[in-house]
Amino acid sequence: MLVAALGFAIMGALVKVGAQKFSPAELVFYRSLFGLLSIWLFITIQKLPLATPHIGKHMSRALVGFTALVLFFYAIAHLPLATAITLNYTSPLFLALFMPFLLHEKPRRILLLALAIGFVGVSLLLKPTIDQNNWFAGLLGLLSGIGAALAYVHVKQLGKVNEPDWRTVFYFTLVSTIGAGLWMLFNAFQHVTWQDLLTLSGLGLSATIAQLALTRAYRTGDTLVVASLAYVTILLASLFGILWWNEHLSLDAWLAIGLIILSGMISICSSQPTRADSE
């Protein structure tokens, strides 16, 4: 899980680097294309079947995940790295809200405490770090957290009908690659130079390694420990932001990040959600 946290933090940093030239749609395209080629190679070697009677559920999950990914990358491009990733990691809070309605699971009362702490943290984080120039990016970052929670709900529903993880990942990366590619066709896009290849390949490689490490961690480790360690991503992203872009957050912002992490861990311990397939 620590490898996954490092991978996702590096991915976020490279998204911020790439955003100086490429649009969020372009970055989503290159990230998704790398993942698609990797999972397709795995499926081909293993001779696994892609046919499924639940294609509609896969498409719904993929569209939600694609939207959340675009919103997340936009937030990274326009906000301090730690702020954008923290807003995305509000997904356990929204998952706690969605469970009674979408998964028909009764949440524990302690989740109400987690929700209260979490949304106080969100309010504090948005107030000192987001001004009139980037409030829109903050809103989209928060929406990416909602999207990540909805993506997990779809993944859990697919798991209930015994759909394998690799098939879910394949259709997600396929839809994301096609969706971002079509978006690029109807908008101006930047030509890739040899100098850009290092950033784009690093983006795809770090995201793929992180996803593989994340999946392995949830398969072999204790769910609560693994899910709690996921928040190391925020700390690493904060370090990258300080070292690379001199992004020094205020004490209020650090308090807000701490509250969001605390509320997320309470939500995890109460309802045991995972993020393995929501990225």
LORO-433167 format. One record per residue (C-alpha): x, y, z; chain; residue number from 1. Coordinates in pm, whole numbers, always signed. Example, Ala and Ser with C-alpha at 12.3 -4.5 7.8 and 13.67 -1.06 7.14 Angstrom:
REM LORO-433167
- east / north / up / chaine / num
- +1230 / -450 / +780 / A / 1 $
- +1367 / -106 / +714 / A / 2 $
This chain:
REM LORO-433167
- east / north / up / chaine / num
- +0 / +0 / +0 / A / 1 $
- +294 / +233 / +64 / A / 2 $
- +416 / +160 / -289 / A / 3 $
- +68 / +245 / -418 / A / 4 $
- +60 / +568 / -216 / A / 5 $
- +396 / +670 / -358 / A / 6 $
- +280 / +582 / -710 / A / 7 $
- -38 / +789 / -686 / A / 8 $
- +151 / +1083 / -537 / A / 9 $
- +402 / +1068 / -824 / A / 10 $
- +112 / +1042 / -1070 / A / 11 $
- -42 / +1356 / -920 / A / 12 $
- +288 / +1541 / -941 / A / 13 $
- +336 / +1441 / -1305 / A / 14 $
- -20 / +1547 / -1386 / A / 15 $
- +67 / +1890 / -1245 / A / 16 $
- +385 / +1899 / -1455 / A / 17 $
- +202 / +1784 / -1769 / A / 18 $
- -81 / +2034 / -1710 / A / 19 $
- +156 / +2315 / -1798 / A / 20 $
- +118 / +2203 / -2161 / A / 21 $
- -161 / +1945 / -2187 / A / 22 $
- -532 / +1970 / -2106 / A / 23 $
- -695 / +1739 / -1847 / A / 24 $
- -856 / +1542 / -2133 / A / 25 $
- -517 / +1482 / -2292 / A / 26 $
- -363 / +1371 / -1964 / A / 27 $
- -655 / +1135 / -1898 / A / 28 $
- -609 / +995 / -2250 / A / 29 $
- -239 / +917 / -2209 / A / 30 $
- -290 / +777 / -1859 / A / 31 $
- -581 / +558 / -1973 / A / 32 $
- -410 / +443 / -2293 / A / 33 $
- -111 / +312 / -2100 / A / 34 $
- -342 / +125 / -1861 / A / 35 $
- -552 / -13 / -2147 / A / 36 $
- -248 / -153 / -2328 / A / 37 $
- -120 / -310 / -2005 / A / 38 $
- -448 / -482 / -1913 / A / 39 $
- -509 / -587 / -2274 / A / 40 $
- -166 / -753 / -2284 / A / 41 $
- -247 / -936 / -1960 / A / 42 $
- -585 / -1053 / -2093 / A / 43 $
- -430 / -1167 / -2422 / A / 44 $
- -152 / -1365 / -2254 / A / 45 $
- -393 / -1527 / -2009 / A / 46 $
- -656 / -1581 / -2285 / A / 47 $
- -931 / -1440 / -2067 / A / 48 $
- -1285 / -1375 / -2199 / A / 49 $
- -1411 / -1019 / -2232 / A / 50 $
- -1772 / -1114 / -2312 / A / 51 $
- -2008 / -1038 / -2025 / A / 52 $
- -2386 / -1027 / -1968 / A / 53 $
- -2334 / -717 / -1752 / A / 54 $
- -2195 / -481 / -2014 / A / 55 $
- -2440 / -208 / -1909 / A / 56 $
- -2307 / -208 / -1553 / A / 57 $
- -1951 / -193 / -1687 / A / 58 $
- -2033 / +104 / -1908 / A / 59 $
- -2202 / +287 / -1622 / A / 60 $
- -1903 / +229 / -1393 / A / 61 $
- -1660 / +332 / -1667 / A / 62 $
- -1843 / +658 / -1745 / A / 63 $
- -1857 / +753 / -1378 / A / 64 $
- -1489 / +670 / -1334 / A / 65 $
- -1391 / +860 / -1647 / A / 66 $
- -1579 / +1171 / -1534 / A / 67 $
- -1424 / +1155 / -1188 / A / 68 $
- -1076 / +1117 / -1338 / A / 69 $
- -1116 / +1424 / -1560 / A / 70 $
- -1241 / +1630 / -1265 / A / 71 $
- -953 / +1507 / -1049 / A / 72 $
- -689 / +1593 / -1309 / A / 73 $
- -842 / +1939 / -1358 / A / 74 $
- -826 / +2002 / -983 / A / 75 $
- -461 / +1891 / -969 / A / 76 $
- -376 / +2131 / -1251 / A / 77 $
- -530 / +2434 / -1078 / A / 78 $
- -488 / +2370 / -703 / A / 79 $
- -203 / +2290 / -466 / A / 80 $
- -130 / +1919 / -506 / A / 81 $
- -215 / +1829 / -146 / A / 82 $
- -545 / +2019 / -163 / A / 83 $
- -658 / +1849 / -485 / A / 84 $
- -574 / +1500 / -360 / A / 85 $
- -736 / +1562 / -22 / A / 86 $
- -1061 / +1672 / -190 / A / 87 $
- -1054 / +1352 / -399 / A / 88 $
- -1001 / +1147 / -83 / A / 89 $
- -1333 / +1266 / +58 / A / 90 $
- -1484 / +967 / -124 / A / 91 $
- -1531 / +756 / +195 / A / 92 $
- -1753 / +1033 / +334 / A / 93 $
- -1976 / +1037 / +28 / A / 94 $
- -1973 / +658 / +20 / A / 95 $
- -2114 / +660 / +371 / A / 96 $
- -2394 / +886 / +246 / A / 97 $
- -2467 / +671 / -59 / A / 98 $
- -2469 / +328 / +110 / A / 99 $
- -2821 / +342 / +256 / A / 100 $
- -2970 / +449 / -78 / A / 101 $
- -2765 / +265 / -343 / A / 102 $
- -2631 / -44 / -167 / A / 103 $
- -2916 / -88 / +83 / A / 104 $
- -2664 / -119 / +366 / A / 105 $
- -2742 / +31 / +705 / A / 106 $
- -2449 / +248 / +820 / A / 107 $
- -2335 / +259 / +1181 / A / 108 $
- -2417 / +564 / +1391 / A / 109 $
- -2049 / +652 / +1424 / A / 110 $
- -2056 / +742 / +1054 / A / 111 $
- -2260 / +1051 / +1145 / A / 112 $
- -1963 / +1166 / +1352 / A / 113 $
- -1727 / +1091 / +1064 / A / 114 $
- -1945 / +1288 / +823 / A / 115 $
- -1960 / +1587 / +1057 / A / 116 $
- -1583 / +1589 / +1109 / A / 117 $
- -1519 / +1540 / +738 / A / 118 $
- -1736 / +1822 / +615 / A / 119 $
- -1595 / +2059 / +877 / A / 120 $
- -1256 / +1967 / +735 / A / 121 $
- -1373 / +2029 / +379 / A / 122 $
- -1511 / +2371 / +476 / A / 123 $
- -1183 / +2467 / +644 / A / 124 $
- -979 / +2342 / +350 / A / 125 $
- -1179 / +2530 / +90 / A / 126 $
- -1191 / +2857 / +284 / A / 127 $
- -819 / +2936 / +337 / A / 128 $
- -672 / +2779 / +24 / A / 129 $
- -926 / +2855 / -246 / A / 130 $
- -989 / +3215 / -347 / A / 131 $
- -1215 / +3366 / -611 / A / 132 $
- -975 / +3263 / -887 / A / 133 $
- -983 / +2888 / -824 / A / 134 $
- -1303 / +2814 / -634 / A / 135 $
- -1428 / +2638 / -948 / A / 136 $
- -1132 / +2397 / -939 / A / 137 $
- -1205 / +2332 / -571 / A / 138 $
- -1565 / +2246 / -651 / A / 139 $
- -1456 / +2008 / -927 / A / 140 $
- -1206 / +1847 / -691 / A / 141 $
- -1485 / +1783 / -443 / A / 142 $
- -1702 / +1644 / -723 / A / 143 $
- -1418 / +1406 / -811 / A / 144 $
- -1448 / +1267 / -459 / A / 145 $
- -1820 / +1212 / -514 / A / 146 $
- -1739 / +1044 / -845 / A / 147 $
- -1483 / +815 / -681 / A / 148 $
- -1745 / +709 / -426 / A / 149 $
- -2001 / +638 / -699 / A / 150 $
- -1738 / +440 / -890 / A / 151 $
- -1683 / +222 / -583 / A / 152 $
- -2058 / +162 / -555 / A / 153 $
- -2059 / +40 / -917 / A / 154 $
- -1755 / -180 / -854 / A / 155 $
- -1922 / -336 / -552 / A / 156 $
- -2236 / -404 / -755 / A / 157 $
- -2023 / -570 / -1024 / A / 158 $
- -1855 / -779 / -755 / A / 159 $
- -2193 / -903 / -638 / A / 160 $
- -2255 / -1050 / -984 / A / 161 $
- -1906 / -1209 / -982 / A / 162 $
- -1745 / -988 / -1245 / A / 163 $
- -1363 / -1019 / -1224 / A / 164 $
- -1148 / -714 / -1143 / A / 165 $
- -947 / -732 / -1466 / A / 166 $
- -1261 / -709 / -1677 / A / 167 $
- -1382 / -406 / -1482 / A / 168 $
- -1043 / -237 / -1525 / A / 169 $
- -1037 / -318 / -1897 / A / 170 $
- -1374 / -155 / -1973 / A / 171 $
- -1290 / +143 / -1752 / A / 172 $
- -962 / +213 / -1931 / A / 173 $
- -1125 / +146 / -2270 / A / 174 $
- -1406 / +396 / -2214 / A / 175 $
- -1165 / +650 / -2063 / A / 176 $
- -928 / +621 / -2359 / A / 177 $
- -1208 / +653 / -2616 / A / 178 $
- -1384 / +932 / -2426 / A / 179 $
- -1070 / +1140 / -2377 / A / 180 $
- -960 / +1068 / -2735 / A / 181 $
- -1290 / +1195 / -2878 / A / 182 $
- -1267 / +1502 / -2655 / A / 183 $
- -921 / +1571 / -2796 / A / 184 $
- -1051 / +1547 / -3154 / A / 185 $
- -1305 / +1823 / -3096 / A / 186 $
- -1066 / +2049 / -2909 / A / 187 $
- -719 / +2182 / -2971 / A / 188 $
- -454 / +1940 / -2851 / A / 189 $
- -81 / +1965 / -2817 / A / 190 $
- +163 / +1764 / -3023 / A / 191 $
- +378 / +1530 / -2817 / A / 192 $
- +752 / +1593 / -2840 / A / 193 $
- +1036 / +1367 / -2734 / A / 194 $
- +1075 / +1580 / -2422 / A / 195 $
- +712 / +1512 / -2327 / A / 196 $
- +746 / +1136 / -2349 / A / 197 $
- +925 / +1112 / -2015 / A / 198 $
- +644 / +1294 / -1835 / A / 199 $
- +361 / +1107 / -2011 / A / 200 $
- +522 / +764 / -1984 / A / 201 $
- +604 / +831 / -1619 / A / 202 $
- +240 / +932 / -1562 / A / 203 $
- +112 / +609 / -1713 / A / 204 $
- +376 / +392 / -1547 / A / 205 $
- +327 / +537 / -1198 / A / 206 $
- -53 / +506 / -1225 / A / 207 $
- -30 / +144 / -1346 / A / 208 $
- +220 / +39 / -1080 / A / 209 $
- +13 / +213 / -812 / A / 210 $
- -306 / +40 / -927 / A / 211 $
- -136 / -302 / -930 / A / 212 $
- +14 / -243 / -585 / A / 213 $
- -321 / -121 / -455 / A / 214 $
- -503 / -428 / -585 / A / 215 $
- -238 / -660 / -438 / A / 216 $
- -256 / -482 / -103 / A / 217 $
- -632 / -521 / -76 / A / 218 $
- -616 / -883 / -189 / A / 219 $
- -348 / -992 / +61 / A / 220 $
- -358 / -744 / +349 / A / 221 $
- -593 / -638 / +624 / A / 222 $
- -856 / -415 / +466 / A / 223 $
- -866 / -156 / +746 / A / 224 $
- -487 / -124 / +765 / A / 225 $
- -453 / -98 / +387 / A / 226 $
- -734 / +157 / +352 / A / 227 $
- -589 / +369 / +632 / A / 228 $
- -242 / +365 / +472 / A / 229 $
- -400 / +503 / +153 / A / 230 $
- -397 / +846 / +318 / A / 231 $
- -17 / +841 / +307 / A / 232 $
- -74 / +965 / -51 / A / 233 $
- -186 / +1302 / +89 / A / 234 $
- +128 / +1337 / +300 / A / 235 $
- +356 / +1245 / +10 / A / 236 $
- +169 / +1482 / -222 / A / 237 $
- +211 / +1759 / +36 / A / 238 $
- +585 / +1692 / +43 / A / 239 $
- +608 / +1699 / -338 / A / 240 $
- +412 / +2025 / -347 / A / 241 $
- +649 / +2187 / -99 / A / 242 $
- +967 / +2066 / -267 / A / 243 $
- +870 / +2118 / -634 / A / 244 $
- +628 / +2413 / -633 / A / 245 $
- +689 / +2575 / -295 / A / 246 $
- +323 / +2512 / -202 / A / 247 $
- +319 / +2596 / +170 / A / 248 $
- -28 / +2551 / +316 / A / 249 $
- -160 / +2745 / +613 / A / 250 $
- -209 / +2594 / +960 / A / 251 $
- -585 / +2597 / +898 / A / 252 $
- -533 / +2395 / +581 / A / 253 $
- -320 / +2137 / +762 / A / 254 $
- -586 / +2111 / +1034 / A / 255 $
- -849 / +2061 / +764 / A / 256 $
- -644 / +1786 / +598 / A / 257 $
- -604 / +1616 / +935 / A / 258 $
- -981 / +1629 / +998 / A / 259 $
- -1056 / +1483 / +655 / A / 260 $
- -807 / +1201 / +709 / A / 261 $
- -954 / +1131 / +1053 / A / 262 $
- -1309 / +1125 / +921 / A / 263 $
- -1207 / +901 / +634 / A / 264 $
- -1044 / +652 / +870 / A / 265 $
- -1355 / +652 / +1092 / A / 266 $
- -1569 / +585 / +783 / A / 267 $
- -1335 / +304 / +677 / A / 268 $
- -1341 / +142 / +1021 / A / 269 $
- -1720 / +172 / +1039 / A / 270 $
- -1824 / +56 / +693 / A / 271 $
- -1502 / -99 / +558 / A / 272 $
- -1511 / +59 / +210 / A / 273 $
- -1212 / +12 / -20 / A / 274 $
- -1063 / +225 / -296 / A / 275 $
- -903 / -59 / -487 / A / 276 $
- -1114 / -19 / -796 / A / 277 $
- -1223 / +337 / -771 / A / 278 $
- -913 / +503 / -911 / A / 279 $
